[in-house]
Amino acid sequence: MSRCSQLGIALFLTTALAVAQNLQEFEKRVTEFTLDNGLHFIVLERHEAPVVSFHTFVNAGSVDDPEGKTGLAHIFEHMAFKGTPDIGSTNWPEEKKALAAVEQIYDRVEGERRKRFKADPAKLEALENELKAAIEKANSFVVPNLYPTLIEENGGVGLNAGTELDSTEYFYNLPANRAELWFLLESQRFLHPVFREFYKERDVVLEERRMRIESSPQGKLMETLLATSFAAHPYQRMPGGWASDITSLRVKDAEAFYKTYYTPANIAIAIVGDIDPKQARALAERYFGRLPAAPLPPLVHTVEPPQEGPKQTQVETPSQPLAFIAYKRPDQYDKDDAALDVMSSLLAGGRTGILYKEMVRDQQIAVAVGAEGTFPGGKYPNLFLFFVAPSLGHTIDENVKVMDGILDRFKAEVVDPQALARVKTKSRAELVRRLDSNSGLAQLLNSYYVNYGNWRRLFTELDETDKVTAQDVQRVARQYLTPKNRTAAYTIQPATAPVEARQ
């Protein structure tokens, strides 16, 4: 046996033992409980430092945006930082009246707009000016950013949130002696959300879309890819939503989304760090027990129809050439999920991936190449995504042709056993590294609990990876990386305008 093989086996055994030990240790230190209203908590004691990480996982994201109201999950995420009746207002009774007046005037504005060609322009202009003045009055009662300021003044760090296709997550860290403050603030923003500065934040969300999609060739190409790949399922849209939908969102829309999806049984909370689980449970019951129980929200019922042939789309841009190539694949609960993950690592696992070695290192026809085995979300059937950026002097067509040749060879030949073993060892080592961070661990525990019903899958899914054979990888490559399943999106240079048109 070569020394390299011996070292590989030693590392595999070391990481395998570490993961097994971590699972056993975690089970000793993890406390789980569910409140009467359905809100689930996972508490993990780690007393190495006097810090606690908090992570709230809402099992709803932009995939749950109602038709015609895309961007709603994202804008409610913004609203969750605006405070409560007691936090963020100089005079809540007056602010409440002013917010109600805004909505009443907005109803009149929309009523006039619905008349379309029969609308009175002068009346509409007067109403819009009245609406602008009402919004300014309501905003005059706001203490800007008081909610996050309270957290930061008490030593909070890492305060942030994110809206993805399948979830919305809120997280930050506090000193251990400020733990009760988190229970107070987090429960209040979901018990008594206030939709202050809604239309200001609507403009912020719209600006984020302009920056991330409309002004970004990569974002624009990705949006085009998704809209082309999916004919029916809401995975066809980016998390930020469509601009025309965003500009039409109202407070009543956000309130309806909150009441439907922010129910206690649809939320999980992970707490990791220097905290007593008995104390955590008492505080959870005291603060979060007040949230009223409600039914679970509906799942997305739209099923993407089978793709009947290859699709292709293009986006004109003078920027760096870029290509996305996607293949339809099943959801994260499918029996082939582990094999698809292994295939992703083999093909595009950093500098050791087949695509990088051949296209970037050896042939030097690309400056970047990679893959995402699950995209844009995993709850529903999704995409196995490849991307490539050609190097100077080389084209997208050339790169795609080489990539297709590599994939054809990958499907024709059984994976090298040593390469397969390296991928499995790397997966274990990466998991061990991810367990070092309290905040990262809180996110992982929550994600696995919500998506699979048991946080232990964080560890046990490695067993599924270990069972993947070279034949499994070849089978899924042949089954899913087919022309019929394929959607390709390329950037192209804008056509040069005729001289007459430029003059």
C-alpha positions as CSV (number, residue, x, y, z in Angstrom):
1,M,0.0,0.0,0.0
2,S,1.4,3.4,-0.9
3,R,2.1,6.0,1.8
4,C,-0.5,8.3,0.1
5,S,-3.1,5.6,0.5
6,Q,-2.2,5.0,4.1
7,L,-2.5,8.7,4.9
8,G,-5.9,8.8,3.1
9,I,-7.2,5.9,5.2
10,A,-5.8,7.4,8.4
11,L,-7.5,10.7,7.7
12,F,-10.8,8.9,6.8
13,L,-10.7,6.9,10.1
14,T,-9.8,10.1,12.1
15,T,-12.6,12.1,10.7
16,A,-15.0,9.2,10.9
17,L,-14.2,8.7,14.6
18,A,-14.5,12.4,15.2
19,V,-17.9,12.6,13.6
20,A,-19.1,9.6,15.6
21,Q,-17.8,11.1,18.8
22,N,-19.3,14.4,18.0
23,L,-22.7,12.8,17.5
24,Q,-22.5,11.0,20.8
25,E,-21.3,14.2,22.6
26,F,-23.9,16.3,20.9
27,E,-26.7,14.0,22.0
28,K,-25.5,14.4,25.6
29,R,-25.5,18.2,25.4
30,V,-28.6,18.8,23.2
31,T,-31.9,19.6,24.8
32,E,-35.0,19.7,22.6
33,F,-38.5,20.8,23.5
34,T,-41.6,22.0,21.8
35,L,-43.9,24.6,23.3
36,D,-47.7,24.1,23.4
37,N,-48.1,26.4,20.4
38,G,-45.8,24.2,18.3
39,L,-42.6,26.2,18.4
40,H,-39.6,23.9,18.5
41,F,-36.3,24.6,20.3
42,I,-32.9,23.0,20.0
43,V,-30.5,24.0,22.8
44,L,-26.8,22.9,22.7
45,E,-24.5,23.7,25.6
46,R,-21.0,24.8,24.7
47,H,-19.4,26.6,27.7
48,E,-16.0,27.3,26.2
49,A,-16.8,31.0,25.9
50,P,-19.4,33.2,27.5
51,V,-21.3,33.8,24.2
52,V,-24.5,32.4,22.8
53,S,-25.6,32.1,19.2
54,F,-29.3,32.3,18.3
55,H,-30.8,31.2,15.1
56,T,-34.5,31.4,14.0
57,F,-35.5,29.4,11.0
58,V,-38.8,30.1,9.4
59,N,-39.9,27.3,7.0
60,A,-41.1,29.7,4.4
61,G,-39.3,31.7,1.7
62,S,-39.8,33.3,-1.6
63,V,-41.1,30.1,-3.1
64,D,-44.2,30.8,-0.9
65,D,-44.8,34.3,-2.3
66,P,-48.3,34.5,-3.6
67,E,-48.7,34.8,-7.4
68,G,-48.4,38.4,-8.4
69,K,-46.8,39.4,-5.0
70,T,-43.3,38.2,-5.4
71,G,-40.8,39.7,-3.0
72,L,-43.2,39.5,-0.1
73,A,-41.1,37.0,2.0
74,H,-38.1,39.3,1.5
75,I,-39.9,42.5,2.5
76,F,-41.3,40.9,5.6
77,E,-37.8,40.0,6.6
78,H,-37.0,43.7,6.4
79,M,-40.1,44.5,8.5
80,A,-38.9,42.1,11.3
81,F,-36.1,44.6,12.1
82,K,-38.5,47.6,12.4
83,G,-39.3,47.0,16.1
84,T,-42.5,46.7,18.0
85,P,-45.1,49.1,19.5
86,D,-42.7,49.6,22.4
87,I,-39.5,49.7,20.4
88,G,-38.9,52.2,17.6
89,S,-41.6,54.8,18.1
90,T,-41.7,58.3,19.8
91,N,-45.5,58.1,20.2
92,W,-47.0,54.7,19.3
93,P,-50.7,55.7,19.7
94,E,-50.2,58.6,17.2
95,E,-48.0,56.5,14.9
96,K,-50.6,53.8,14.8
97,K,-53.2,56.3,13.7
98,A,-50.9,57.7,11.1
99,L,-50.1,54.3,9.7
100,A,-53.8,53.5,9.4
101,A,-54.3,56.8,7.6
102,V,-51.6,55.9,5.1
103,E,-53.4,52.7,4.2
104,Q,-56.8,54.4,3.8
105,I,-55.4,57.0,1.4
106,Y,-53.5,54.3,-0.5
107,D,-56.8,52.4,-1.0
108,R,-58.2,55.6,-2.6
109,V,-55.1,55.9,-4.8
110,E,-55.5,52.3,-6.0
111,G,-59.2,52.8,-6.5
112,E,-58.5,55.7,-8.9
113,R,-55.7,53.8,-10.7
114,R,-58.0,50.8,-11.3
115,K,-60.1,53.1,-13.5
116,R,-57.2,53.1,-16.0
117,F,-58.2,55.1,-19.0
118,K,-61.1,56.7,-17.1
119,A,-58.9,57.8,-14.2
120,D,-58.9,61.6,-13.5
121,P,-55.2,62.6,-13.8
122,A,-55.6,65.6,-11.6
123,K,-57.4,63.7,-8.9
124,L,-54.8,60.9,-9.0
125,E,-52.0,63.4,-8.7
126,A,-53.7,65.0,-5.7
127,L,-54.2,61.6,-4.0
128,E,-50.6,60.6,-4.6
129,N,-49.4,63.8,-3.0
130,E,-51.7,63.2,-0.1
131,L,-50.3,59.7,0.2
132,K,-46.7,61.0,0.2
133,A,-47.5,63.5,2.9
134,A,-49.2,60.8,5.0
135,I,-46.2,58.5,4.7
136,E,-43.9,61.3,5.8
137,K,-46.1,62.0,8.8
138,A,-46.1,58.3,9.8
139,N,-42.3,58.1,9.4
140,S,-41.9,61.2,11.6
141,F,-42.7,59.1,14.7
142,V,-40.0,56.5,13.9
143,V,-36.8,56.1,16.0
144,P,-34.6,54.8,13.2
145,N,-32.9,51.4,13.7
146,L,-33.7,51.3,17.4
147,Y,-34.3,47.5,17.3
148,P,-30.8,46.6,16.0
149,T,-29.2,49.4,18.0
150,L,-30.5,47.8,21.3
151,I,-28.9,44.6,20.3
152,E,-25.6,46.1,19.3
153,E,-25.5,48.2,22.5
154,N,-25.8,45.0,24.5
155,G,-22.8,43.3,22.8
156,G,-24.7,41.7,20.0
157,V,-22.7,40.8,16.9
158,G,-23.5,39.2,13.6
159,L,-27.0,40.5,13.4
160,N,-28.5,39.6,10.1
161,A,-31.2,37.7,8.2
162,G,-31.6,36.2,4.8
163,T,-34.5,35.2,2.6
164,E,-33.9,32.2,0.4
165,L,-36.3,30.2,-1.9
166,D,-37.2,27.7,0.8
167,S,-36.6,29.6,4.1
168,T,-36.1,32.9,6.0
169,E,-33.5,32.9,8.7
170,Y,-32.7,35.4,11.5
171,F,-29.5,35.2,13.6
172,Y,-27.1,37.0,15.9
173,N,-24.8,36.4,18.9
174,L,-25.0,37.9,22.4
175,P,-22.9,37.7,25.6
176,A,-24.3,34.9,27.8
177,N,-25.4,37.4,30.5
178,R,-27.7,39.1,27.9
179,A,-29.4,35.9,26.8
180,E,-32.8,37.0,28.2
181,L,-32.7,40.1,26.1
182,W,-32.8,37.9,23.0
183,F,-35.9,36.0,24.2
184,L,-37.6,39.3,24.8
185,L,-36.7,41.0,21.5
186,E,-37.1,38.0,19.2
187,S,-40.5,37.0,20.7
188,Q,-41.8,40.6,20.5
189,R,-41.0,41.1,16.8
190,F,-43.0,38.0,15.9
191,L,-45.7,38.6,18.5
192,H,-46.3,42.3,17.7
193,P,-44.7,43.2,14.4
194,V,-45.1,46.8,13.3
195,F,-45.2,47.6,9.6
196,R,-43.5,51.0,10.0
197,E,-41.6,52.4,7.2
198,F,-43.1,49.7,4.9
199,Y,-43.0,51.8,1.7
200,K,-39.5,53.0,2.5
201,E,-38.3,49.4,2.8
202,R,-40.2,48.5,-0.3
203,D,-38.0,50.9,-2.2
204,V,-34.9,49.4,-0.5
205,V,-36.0,45.9,-1.7
206,L,-36.5,47.3,-5.2
207,E,-33.0,48.9,-5.1
208,E,-31.5,45.6,-4.0
209,R,-33.1,44.0,-7.0
210,R,-31.6,46.6,-9.3
211,M,-28.1,46.0,-7.8
212,R,-28.2,42.2,-7.7
213,I,-30.1,41.5,-10.9
214,E,-30.8,44.4,-13.2
215,S,-27.2,45.8,-12.9
216,S,-25.5,42.5,-12.6
217,P,-24.9,40.4,-15.8
218,Q,-24.6,37.3,-13.6
219,G,-27.8,38.0,-11.7
220,K,-29.7,38.8,-14.9
221,L,-28.4,35.6,-16.6
222,M,-29.4,33.6,-13.5
223,E,-32.9,35.1,-13.5
224,T,-33.3,34.3,-17.2
225,L,-32.0,30.7,-16.6
226,L,-34.6,30.1,-13.9
227,A,-37.4,31.6,-15.8
228,T,-36.5,29.4,-18.8
229,S,-35.9,26.2,-16.8
230,F,-39.1,26.2,-14.8
231,A,-42.4,26.4,-16.7
232,A,-44.7,26.3,-13.7
233,H,-43.0,25.9,-10.4
234,P,-42.2,29.1,-8.4
235,Y,-38.5,28.1,-8.4
236,Q,-38.7,30.0,-11.7
237,R,-38.2,33.3,-9.9
238,M,-35.4,34.8,-7.9
239,P,-35.8,35.5,-4.1
240,G,-36.0,39.2,-4.6
241,G,-39.1,39.1,-6.7
242,W,-40.2,40.8,-9.9
243,A,-39.9,44.7,-10.0
244,S,-43.5,45.2,-11.0
245,D,-44.7,43.0,-8.1
246,I,-42.6,44.7,-5.6
247,T,-43.8,48.2,-6.4
248,S,-47.4,47.0,-5.9
249,L,-46.9,45.4,-2.5
250,R,-49.0,46.7,0.4
251,V,-49.0,46.4,4.1
252,K,-52.0,44.2,4.0
253,D,-50.1,41.8,1.8
254,A,-47.2,41.6,4.3
255,E,-49.7,41.1,7.2
256,A,-51.4,38.2,5.4
257,F,-48.0,36.6,4.7
258,Y,-47.0,36.9,8.3
259,K,-50.3,35.4,9.6
260,T,-50.0,32.5,7.2
261,Y,-46.4,31.6,7.4
262,Y,-45.0,32.9,10.7
263,T,-47.0,30.5,12.8
264,P,-45.1,28.9,15.8
265,A,-45.3,25.4,14.4
266,N,-43.6,26.6,11.2
267,I,-40.6,28.1,13.1
268,A,-37.7,26.4,14.7
269,I,-35.1,28.0,17.0
270,A,-31.6,26.8,17.7
271,I,-29.5,28.2,20.6
272,V,-25.9,27.2,20.9
273,G,-23.4,28.3,23.5
274,D,-22.9,29.2,27.1
275,I,-26.5,28.7,28.3
276,D,-28.3,26.5,30.8
277,P,-31.0,24.5,28.9
278,K,-33.4,24.6,31.9
279,Q,-33.1,28.4,31.9
280,A,-33.6,28.5,28.2
281,R,-36.8,26.4,28.5
282,A,-38.2,28.7,31.2
283,L,-37.4,31.8,29.2
284,A,-38.9,30.2,26.0
285,E,-42.1,29.4,27.8
286,R,-42.3,32.8,29.4
287,Y,-41.7,34.9,26.2
288,F,-42.5,32.6,23.2
289,G,-45.4,30.8,24.9
290,R,-47.5,33.9,24.3
291,L,-47.4,33.4,20.5
292,P,-50.9,32.0,19.5
293,A,-51.0,28.5,18.0
294,A,-52.1,28.4,14.3
295,P,-52.3,25.8,11.5
296,L,-49.3,25.0,9.4
297,P,-49.3,26.9,6.2
298,P,-50.0,25.2,2.8
299,L,-47.2,23.7,0.8
300,V,-46.6,24.7,-2.8
301,H,-48.9,22.4,-4.8
302,T,-47.6,23.3,-8.2
303,V,-45.7,20.4,-9.8
304,E,-43.2,21.2,-12.5
305,P,-44.2,19.3,-15.7
306,P,-41.7,17.0,-17.3
307,Q,-39.3,18.8,-19.6
308,E,-39.8,17.6,-23.2
309,G,-36.5,18.7,-24.7
310,P,-33.5,21.0,-24.4
311,K,-33.9,24.7,-23.8
312,Q,-31.6,27.6,-24.5
313,T,-31.7,31.3,-23.8
314,Q,-29.4,34.3,-24.2
315,V,-28.8,37.6,-22.5
316,E,-27.1,40.5,-24.2
317,T,-24.3,42.2,-22.2
318,P,-20.9,43.7,-22.9
319,S,-19.4,42.1,-19.8
320,Q,-17.3,39.0,-19.2
321,P,-18.8,36.0,-21.1
322,L,-20.6,33.6,-18.8
323,A,-22.6,30.4,-19.3
324,F,-25.0,28.5,-17.0
325,I,-26.0,25.0,-17.9
326,A,-28.7,23.3,-15.7
327,Y,-30.2,19.8,-15.6
328,K,-33.5,18.9,-13.9
329,R,-33.0,16.7,-10.8
330,P,-35.3,15.4,-8.0
331,D,-35.7,17.1,-4.6
332,Q,-33.4,16.6,-1.6
333,Y,-35.5,13.8,-0.2
334,D,-34.9,11.5,-3.2
335,K,-32.8,8.3,-2.9
336,D,-30.4,9.7,-5.5
337,D,-29.6,12.9,-3.5
338,A,-26.4,11.6,-1.9
339,A,-25.1,10.3,-5.3
340,L,-25.8,13.7,-6.9
341,D,-23.9,15.4,-4.1
342,V,-20.9,13.1,-4.6
343,M,-21.1,13.7,-8.4
344,S,-21.0,17.5,-7.8
345,S,-17.9,17.2,-5.6
346,L,-16.1,14.9,-8.1
347,L,-16.8,17.3,-11.0
348,A,-16.4,20.6,-9.3
349,G,-15.0,20.2,-5.8
350,G,-12.7,23.1,-6.0
351,R,-9.2,22.7,-7.5
352,T,-9.4,18.9,-7.2
353,G,-12.6,18.8,-9.3
354,I,-12.4,17.3,-12.8
355,L,-13.8,20.4,-14.5
356,Y,-11.3,22.7,-12.9
357,K,-8.3,20.5,-13.5
358,E,-9.1,20.1,-17.2
359,M,-10.6,23.4,-18.2
360,V,-8.8,25.9,-15.9
361,R,-5.5,24.3,-15.0
362,D,-4.6,22.1,-18.0
363,Q,-6.3,23.6,-21.1
364,Q,-6.6,27.2,-19.6
365,I,-9.7,27.9,-21.6
366,A,-11.7,29.1,-18.5
367,V,-11.0,31.4,-15.6
368,A,-13.7,29.8,-13.5
369,V,-15.8,26.7,-13.7
370,G,-18.0,25.0,-11.1
371,A,-21.2,23.3,-10.1
372,E,-24.1,23.5,-7.6
373,G,-25.6,20.1,-7.0
374,T,-28.8,21.5,-5.6
375,F,-30.2,24.8,-7.0
376,P,-32.0,27.1,-6.4
377,G,-33.6,25.2,-3.5
378,G,-33.9,21.6,-2.3
379,K,-37.5,21.2,-1.0
380,Y,-38.9,20.6,-4.5
381,P,-37.4,19.2,-7.7
382,N,-34.7,21.5,-8.8
383,L,-31.5,21.9,-10.9
384,F,-28.0,20.5,-11.1
385,L,-26.2,23.6,-12.2
386,F,-22.9,24.1,-14.0
387,F,-21.2,27.5,-14.7
388,V,-18.2,28.5,-16.7
389,A,-16.5,31.8,-17.5
390,P,-14.1,31.6,-20.5
391,S,-10.6,33.0,-20.3
392,L,-9.4,35.7,-22.6
393,G,-9.3,34.6,-26.2
394,H,-11.7,31.7,-25.7
395,T,-15.4,31.5,-26.2
396,I,-18.5,30.2,-24.5
397,D,-19.1,27.7,-27.3
398,E,-15.6,26.3,-27.0
399,N,-15.9,25.9,-23.2
400,V,-19.4,24.3,-23.4
401,K,-18.1,21.9,-26.1
402,V,-15.2,20.9,-23.8
403,M,-17.4,20.6,-20.8
404,D,-19.9,18.4,-22.7
405,G,-17.0,16.2,-23.7
406,I,-15.9,15.8,-20.1
407,L,-19.4,15.0,-19.0
408,D,-19.8,12.4,-21.8
409,R,-16.6,10.8,-20.7
410,F,-17.7,11.0,-17.0
411,K,-20.9,9.1,-18.0
412,A,-19.0,6.5,-20.0
413,E,-16.3,5.6,-17.4
414,V,-16.6,4.4,-13.9
415,V,-15.3,6.8,-11.3
416,D,-11.8,6.2,-10.0
417,P,-12.1,4.5,-6.6
418,Q,-9.4,6.7,-5.1
419,A,-11.1,9.9,-6.3
420,L,-14.4,8.7,-4.8
421,A,-12.7,7.9,-1.5
422,R,-11.2,11.4,-1.4
423,V,-14.5,13.1,-1.9
424,K,-16.1,11.1,1.0
425,T,-13.1,11.9,3.2
426,K,-13.4,15.6,2.3
427,S,-17.1,15.6,3.1
428,R,-16.4,14.3,6.6
429,A,-13.5,16.7,7.2
430,E,-15.7,19.7,6.0
431,L,-18.4,18.7,8.5
432,V,-15.9,18.6,11.4
433,R,-14.8,22.1,10.5
434,R,-18.3,23.4,10.3
435,L,-19.0,22.2,13.9
436,D,-16.4,24.6,15.3
437,S,-18.6,27.7,15.0
438,N,-21.5,28.2,17.4
439,S,-23.4,30.3,14.9
440,G,-22.7,27.9,12.0
441,L,-23.8,25.0,14.1
442,A,-27.0,26.7,15.2
443,Q,-27.9,27.2,11.5
444,L,-27.0,23.6,10.7
445,L,-29.1,22.1,13.5
446,N,-32.1,24.2,12.6
447,S,-31.8,23.5,8.9
448,Y,-31.6,19.8,9.3
449,Y,-34.4,19.7,11.9
450,V,-36.8,21.7,9.7
451,N,-35.9,20.0,6.4
452,Y,-35.7,16.4,7.6
453,G,-37.4,16.3,11.0
454,N,-34.3,15.4,12.9
455,W,-31.1,17.4,13.5
456,R,-29.1,14.1,13.7
457,R,-29.3,13.8,10.0
458,L,-26.5,16.4,10.0
459,F,-24.3,13.4,11.0
460,T,-26.2,10.4,9.7
461,E,-26.3,11.6,6.1
462,L,-22.6,10.9,6.0
463,D,-23.5,7.2,6.2
464,E,-25.6,7.7,3.0
465,T,-22.6,9.3,1.3
466,D,-20.3,6.4,2.4
467,K,-22.7,4.0,0.7
468,V,-22.5,5.8,-2.7
469,T,-20.6,3.6,-5.2
470,A,-18.8,4.4,-8.4
471,Q,-21.7,2.7,-10.2
472,D,-24.2,5.0,-8.4
473,V,-22.4,8.1,-9.6
474,Q,-22.2,6.8,-13.2
475,R,-25.9,5.9,-13.0
476,V,-27.1,9.3,-11.9
477,A,-24.9,11.1,-14.4
478,R,-26.4,9.0,-17.2
479,Q,-30.0,9.5,-15.8
480,Y,-30.0,13.2,-15.2
481,L,-27.3,14.8,-17.3
482,T,-29.3,14.4,-20.5
483,P,-30.1,16.7,-23.4
484,K,-33.8,16.4,-22.6
485,N,-33.2,17.7,-19.0
486,R,-31.0,20.5,-20.1
487,T,-31.4,24.3,-20.1
488,A,-28.5,26.5,-21.2
489,A,-28.2,30.3,-20.6
490,Y,-25.4,32.2,-22.2
491,T,-24.3,35.9,-22.3
492,I,-23.8,37.3,-25.8
493,Q,-22.2,40.6,-26.9
494,P,-24.7,43.2,-28.0
495,A,-25.0,43.7,-31.7
496,T,-23.2,46.7,-33.0
497,A,-25.6,49.4,-34.0
498,P,-25.4,50.7,-37.6
499,V,-23.5,53.9,-38.2
500,E,-26.8,55.7,-39.2
501,A,-28.4,54.8,-35.9
502,R,-25.4,56.0,-33.8
503,Q,-25.4,59.3,-35.6
